[in-house]
């Protein structure tokens, strides 16, 4: 079977992530410092922003371990739940914290990059610095569909009302800036699937 262009891009992205993991493993081994990369095959939807968190925190952690768990595949659902909820507490993922996903799409890649950059900057200005965490913008698993480019920004906070205020502020910002008229912007609270 010959992979499509989209499949080839996915393979290249996966190879880059694995290369970065290898580099971090070597660096951590030399410095005796580390982090844990955890992949749960049945819940790979959170993998994209979990990888971002991992790569940002890897250099600061105590020990690097690449750890693949397939607890759910063994049908030990109680152990899977305990492990999953503990992981979500550590990383601040739903249902422990709340998550706002902002998906931006546009046919003009340069306009999309610029628009996302300004959305992130505005989010940083209006979000409470002590609690909110902003990840992205980054390409989702599929960065281009039917000649339309896509980027996603994730905003995490314990307080759901804070994310609603951020979303409302972003909507007002988008409305007064004409550059966003050529873009499609979607908001999703505590998404079941990442974009």
Buried (B, 14 or more C-beta within 10 A) or exposed (E): EEEEEEEEBBEEBEEEBEEBBEEBBEBBEEEEBBBBBBBBEEBEBBBBBBBBBBBEEBBEBEEBEBEEBEBBEEEEEEEBEEBBEEBBEEBBBBEBBBBBBBBBBBBEEEBBBEBBEBBBEBBEEBBEEEEBBBBBBBBBBEBBEEEBBBBBBBBBBEEBEBBBBBBEBBEEBBEEEEEBEEBEBEBBEBBEEBB
